[in-house]
Amino acid sequence: VDSAWFGAACNIVVVLNLATMILGSRFQKYAEFLKALDHVFMVWYVFELTTKFVLHRQKLVCGQVSVVWWNWLDITIVVSGVIDMWLMPLILTLAGGSSDHNAPSMSVLRTLRLCRLFRILRFLRLLKVLLKSDLDWADSVQFQAIMSCVIAVNAVVMSLELDYPWTGWTWVENAFLVIYSFELAIRMKRQGFAFYYSL
């Protein structure tokens, strides 16, 4: 559970989950498939949290604030997701799908809908990785070469955009923006305030 490969798998799941959330808002025709994927992701999150609890027990939620704060955030996200995705539909089904908006149970359900807001907090798990990681690789020649290739490809794409109109260019531009934002975040984390000035 504490190994690097398990952490990497968890981070990949978070990235895929965030991607499906974004795609779900843009492509309604795939809504059912993406909803099913969302349930798979939630099963993974429950599995991850359960295995961490079995391994760490009370240390998962009690201890140094800088460590357990992230665990409390994970617990909040997972519990709110379980309520939103599994318990709310079950309650609605048991209530007979009542559409009486004055019923007391409906006010409880409206309150529970706030749990959906916590799904947005999943991106904070990626921030956790950024803040806790050793970023020595960001100064390596290989990373510099990769970023140079990205810049070169971006220049080619910009020239292609002028000659070949295509609606998909927006997605390509957003992909480059994500890569550049990632690089900027890595450099700011690595260099701190020295990123903004040189002595």
C-alpha positions in Angstrom: 0.0 0.0 0.0 2.9 2.4 0.8 4.9 1.2 -2.2 5.7 3.5 -5.1 3.9 1.3 -7.7 0.6 1.4 -5.6 0.9 5.2 -5.3 1.5 5.5 -9.0 -1.5 3.3 -9.7 -3.7 5.5 -7.4 -2.5 8.6 -9.2 -3.2 7.2 -12.6 -6.8 6.3 -11.4 -7.3 9.9 -10.2 -6.1 11.3 -13.5 -8.4 9.0 -15.4 -11.3 9.8 -13.1 -10.8 13.5 -13.6 -10.6 13.0 -17.4 -13.9 11.1 -17.4 -15.5 13.9 -15.3 -14.4 16.4 -17.9 -15.4 14.3 -20.8 -18.8 13.5 -19.2 -19.6 17.2 -19.2 -18.7 17.6 -22.9 -19.9 14.3 -24.5 -23.4 13.5 -23.3 -23.7 10.6 -25.7 -21.2 8.6 -23.6 -22.8 9.5 -20.3 -23.9 5.9 -19.4 -20.4 4.5 -20.1 -18.7 7.3 -18.2 -21.1 6.8 -15.3 -20.2 3.1 -15.2 -16.5 4.0 -15.2 -17.2 6.4 -12.3 -18.5 3.4 -10.3 -15.3 1.5 -11.1 -13.3 4.4 -9.9 -15.3 4.6 -6.7 -14.7 0.8 -6.1 -11.0 1.5 -6.4 -11.1 4.4 -4.0 -13.0 2.3 -1.4 -10.4 -0.5 -1.9 -7.5 1.9 -1.6 -8.9 3.5 1.6 -9.7 0.1 3.1 -6.3 -1.3 2.5 -4.7 1.8 4.0 -6.9 1.5 7.0 -6.0 -2.2 7.5 -2.3 -1.3 7.3 -2.2 1.9 9.3 -5.3 1.6 11.6 -5.6 4.6 13.9 -2.4 6.2 12.5 -4.4 6.8 9.3 -6.4 9.5 11.1 -4.4 10.4 14.2 -0.9 11.8 14.1 1.0 14.6 12.6 -1.4 17.1 10.9 0.7 17.5 7.7 0.3 13.7 7.2 -3.2 12.8 8.4 -4.8 15.9 6.8 -4.5 14.2 3.4 -6.0 11.0 4.8 -9.0 13.0 6.2 -9.4 14.6 2.8 -9.4 11.1 1.1 -11.9 9.9 3.6 -14.2 12.9 3.0 -14.0 12.4 -0.8 -14.7 8.7 -0.6 -17.5 8.9 1.9 -19.2 11.7 0.0 -18.8 9.7 -3.2 -20.3 6.6 -1.6 -23.3 8.7 -0.4 -23.8 10.4 -3.7 -23.3 7.4 -6.0 -24.6 4.5 -4.0 -26.6 5.5 -1.0 -28.7 8.3 -2.6 -30.0 6.2 -5.4 -30.7 3.4 -2.9 -32.7 5.8 -0.7 -34.6 7.1 -3.7 -35.4 3.6 -4.8 -36.6 2.6 -1.3 -38.7 5.7 -1.1 -40.4 4.6 -4.2 -39.0 7.4 -6.4 -41.3 9.9 -4.8 -41.4 13.2 -6.6 -43.1 15.0 -3.7 -40.7 17.8 -3.1 -42.3 18.7 0.2 -41.5 15.4 1.8 -39.0 15.6 4.6 -36.9 13.0 3.0 -36.4 15.3 0.0 -34.8 18.0 2.1 -32.4 15.4 3.4 -31.6 14.3 -0.2 -31.1 17.9 -1.3 -28.6 18.2 1.6 -26.8 15.0 0.6 -26.5 16.4 -3.0 -23.8 18.6 -1.5 -21.7 15.5 -1.5 -21.2 16.0 -5.3 -19.2 19.1 -4.6 -16.6 16.9 -2.9 -16.0 15.0 -6.1 -14.3 18.1 -7.4 -11.8 17.8 -4.6 -10.3 14.7 -6.2 -7.8 16.9 -8.0 -6.3 17.8 -4.6 -5.0 14.2 -4.5 -2.7 15.1 -7.4 -1.6 18.2 -5.5 -0.7 15.9 -2.6 1.6 13.9 -5.0 3.2 17.2 -6.2 3.9 18.4 -2.7 5.2 15.2 -1.3 7.3 14.0 -4.3 11.1 14.2 -4.8 11.4 16.3 -7.9 15.1 16.0 -8.7 14.2 14.5 -12.0 12.9 17.9 -13.1 16.5 19.2 -13.5 17.6 16.2 -15.5 18.7 16.4 -19.1 16.0 13.9 -20.1 13.2 16.1 -18.8 14.7 19.1 -20.5 14.8 17.1 -23.8 11.2 16.1 -23.4 10.0 19.6 -22.8 12.1 20.8 -25.8 10.3 18.2 -27.9 6.9 19.4 -26.6 7.7 23.0 -27.5 8.9 21.9 -31.0 5.7 19.8 -31.6 3.6 22.7 -30.3 5.2 25.0 -32.9 4.4 22.6 -35.7 0.8 22.3 -34.4 0.4 26.0 -34.4 1.4 26.2 -38.0 -0.9 23.3 -38.9 -3.8 25.1 -37.2 -3.5 28.0 -39.6 -3.6 25.8 -42.7 -6.0 23.0 -41.6 -9.2 24.0 -39.8 -10.3 21.3 -37.4 -12.4 21.4 -34.3 -10.0 19.1 -32.5 -7.3 21.7 -32.3 -8.9 23.0 -29.1 -8.2 19.6 -27.4 -4.6 19.6 -28.6 -4.1 23.1 -27.3 -5.6 22.2 -24.0 -3.2 19.2 -23.8 -0.2 21.5 -24.4 -1.6 23.8 -21.7 -1.8 21.0 -19.2 1.8 19.9 -20.0 3.1 23.5 -19.6 1.1 24.0 -16.4 2.6 20.8 -15.0 6.1 21.9 -15.9 5.5 25.3 -14.3 4.1 23.7 -11.1 7.1 21.4 -10.9 9.6 24.2 -11.3 7.8 26.4 -8.8 7.7 23.6 -6.2 11.4 22.7 -6.9 12.8 26.3 -6.8 10.4 28.1 -4.5 10.6 31.8 -4.6 13.9 31.6 -6.5 11.8 30.7 -9.5 10.7 34.4 -9.7 14.2 36.0 -9.5 17.9 35.2 -10.0 20.7 36.5 -7.9 
